[in-house]
Amino acid sequence: MITAIENATYTLTDVIELREWEEAAECYMSIPEDLRIPCAHCGKPCQRLYEVTRDQDGHKFLIGPSCCKKNLFGWEPEKQVARQMEKDAEKLAKNKGHQKLVDLATSIAEEVRSLPLPEIVLVGTKYGHPAYGMLNSKVAIVCREGLTNERVRTIIDSWKREQVRIRVASIENAKKREKVLAIACGMLMI
């Protein structure tokens, strides 16, 4: 617990967010009680902490939000400074959450990029025109004017998109699945 120094002044130096931002769910994920850090003022386990420095001796304390905003020994942080630091902590948490999706999408994109391209074959007809696709794939692209370079590129891109969809299908959360799909397809430029 904090020891009080008479007439001490304090400075808010940081806001620390322990919870992880789940981008797909668009919210913070609660953390278990045993992973929370106790407030140096009251001892309550907190998920968000304010780092407060005592100006007289440079001692740093991790204070919970309630204690920090309820006059810590007659001191409370400037509201604008606290709000800005809270926004910065939230932005950092959101960036970490987004980075997790990017990392997942990167591994999927690299895996798909490394796959050997199957042979393009005639898979049937659609609307009276030949349809081409890849072996062991559901891709079927109508080619009215034959197998042009543009149609070959479309078939390859459709096959890659199909491979990404197969790999993201195991992601349970639909929003997360769609975000990873979009990021991976963007990385493959398809």
C-alpha positions in Angstrom: 0.0 0.0 0.0 1.0 3.6 -0.5 2.6 5.5 2.3 1.3 9.0 2.5 3.8 11.9 2.4 2.3 15.2 3.6 1.8 17.8 0.9 3.1 15.4 -1.8 2.3 16.1 -5.4 1.7 13.4 -8.1 1.9 13.2 -11.8 0.0 10.7 -14.0 2.7 9.1 -16.2 0.8 6.3 -17.9 -2.4 4.3 -18.3 -1.8 0.5 -18.5 -4.6 -1.7 -20.0 -4.1 -5.3 -19.1 -7.1 -6.6 -21.0 -6.7 -7.7 -24.6 -8.8 -6.1 -27.3 -10.7 -8.7 -29.3 -11.1 -7.1 -32.7 -13.6 -9.5 -34.0 -15.9 -9.1 -31.0 -15.0 -5.4 -30.8 -14.6 -5.4 -27.1 -12.1 -6.0 -24.3 -11.8 -9.5 -23.1 -11.9 -9.8 -19.3 -8.9 -11.3 -17.6 -8.9 -13.8 -14.7 -8.8 -12.4 -11.2 -5.3 -13.9 -10.5 -3.8 -12.1 -13.5 -5.0 -8.7 -12.4 -2.6 -6.3 -10.6 -3.7 -5.0 -7.2 -4.2 -1.2 -6.8 -1.3 0.2 -4.6 -3.9 2.3 -2.8 -6.7 -0.1 -1.9 -5.4 -3.5 -2.9 -8.4 -4.3 -5.3 -7.3 -6.3 -8.4 -7.6 -4.1 -11.5 -7.6 -4.7 -15.3 -6.7 -1.1 -16.0 -4.1 0.8 -14.0 -2.8 4.3 -13.8 0.9 4.8 -13.2 1.3 7.7 -10.9 4.6 9.2 -9.9 5.2 11.0 -6.6 7.1 14.1 -7.6 9.0 14.4 -4.4 10.9 11.1 -4.6 10.1 9.8 -8.1 8.3 6.7 -6.6 5.9 5.1 -9.0 2.6 3.5 -8.0 0.0 1.5 -10.0 -3.4 2.8 -8.9 -6.8 1.5 -10.0 -9.2 3.8 -11.9 -11.5 4.3 -9.0 -8.8 5.3 -6.5 -7.1 7.5 -9.1 -10.3 9.4 -9.9 -11.4 9.8 -6.2 -8.7 12.1 -4.9 -5.5 10.1 -4.1 -4.4 11.9 -1.0 -6.1 15.1 -2.2 -4.8 14.7 -5.8 -6.5 13.7 -8.9 -5.2 13.7 -12.5 -6.1 16.4 -15.0 -9.1 15.0 -16.8 -7.8 15.8 -20.3 -4.4 14.2 -19.6 -6.1 11.1 -18.2 -8.6 10.9 -21.1 -5.7 11.2 -23.6 -3.7 8.5 -21.9 -6.8 6.2 -21.7 -7.3 6.7 -25.5 -3.6 5.9 -26.1 -3.8 2.7 -24.0 -7.0 1.7 -25.9 -5.4 2.4 -29.2 -2.4 0.2 -28.3 -4.7 -2.6 -27.2 -6.7 -2.3 -30.4 -3.5 -2.4 -32.5 -2.4 -5.5 -30.7 -5.8 -7.1 -31.3 -5.6 -6.2 -35.0 -2.0 -7.5 -35.2 -3.2 -10.9 -34.0 -5.6 -11.1 -37.0 -2.9 -9.9 -39.3 -0.5 -12.6 -38.0 -3.1 -15.3 -38.5 -3.9 -14.0 -42.0 -0.2 -13.9 -42.9 0.3 -17.5 -42.0 -2.7 -18.5 -44.1 -1.6 -16.3 -47.1 1.9 -17.8 -47.0 0.5 -21.3 -46.9 -1.7 -20.7 -49.9 1.1 -18.9 -51.7 3.3 -21.9 -51.2 0.8 -24.4 -52.6 1.5 -25.7 -56.1 -1.1 -24.6 -58.6 -3.2 -27.4 -59.9 -3.8 -27.9 -63.6 -6.5 -25.8 -65.2 -9.1 -28.1 -66.8 -12.4 -28.0 -68.6 -15.0 -28.7 -65.8 -18.1 -28.5 -67.9 -20.4 -26.0 -69.4 -22.4 -23.1 -68.0 -25.0 -21.1 -69.9 -23.9 -23.0 -73.1 -20.2 -21.9 -72.8 -17.2 -23.9 -71.6 -16.3 -23.5 -67.9 -12.7 -24.0 -66.7 -11.4 -24.6 -63.2 -8.8 -26.4 -61.2 -8.5 -30.1 -60.4 -10.0 -31.1 -57.0 -11.7 -27.6 -56.7 -15.2 -26.2 -56.9 -13.9 -23.3 -59.0 -15.7 -23.0 -62.4 -15.2 -19.9 -64.5 -17.2 -19.4 -67.8 -14.8 -18.7 -70.7 -16.9 -17.5 -73.6 -13.9 -16.5 -75.7 -11.7 -19.4 -74.7 -9.0 -19.6 -72.1 -7.6 -16.0 -72.3 -4.8 -14.7 -69.9 -7.5 -12.7 -68.0 -9.6 -15.9 -67.5 -6.5 -17.9 -66.4 -5.8 -15.1 -63.8 -9.4 -15.2 -62.7 -9.3 -19.0 -62.3 -6.1 -18.9 -60.3 -7.4 -16.0 -58.0 -10.7 -17.9 -57.5 -8.8 -21.0 -56.5 -6.6 -19.1 -54.1 -9.7 -17.5 -52.5 -11.2 -20.9 -52.2 -8.1 -22.2 -50.4 -8.2 -19.2 -48.0 -11.9 -19.9 -47.3 -11.0 -23.6 -46.5 -8.3 -22.5 -44.0 -10.4 -19.9 -42.2 -13.5 -22.2 -42.0 -12.1 -23.5 -38.6 -12.3 -20.0 -37.0 -15.5 -20.1 -34.9 -16.2 -16.4 -34.6 -17.9 -15.3 -37.9 -16.7 -11.7 -37.7 -13.1 -12.8 -37.0 -13.3 -15.4 -39.8 -14.5 -12.7 -42.3 -11.8 -10.2 -41.2 -9.0 -12.8 -41.5 -10.4 -13.8 -44.9 -10.4 -10.2 -46.1 -6.8 -9.6 -44.8 -5.4 -12.8 -46.3 -7.1 -12.2 -49.7 -5.7 -8.6 -49.6 -2.2 -10.0 -49.0 -2.6 -12.4 -51.9 -4.1 -9.5 -54.0 -7.1 -11.5 -54.9 
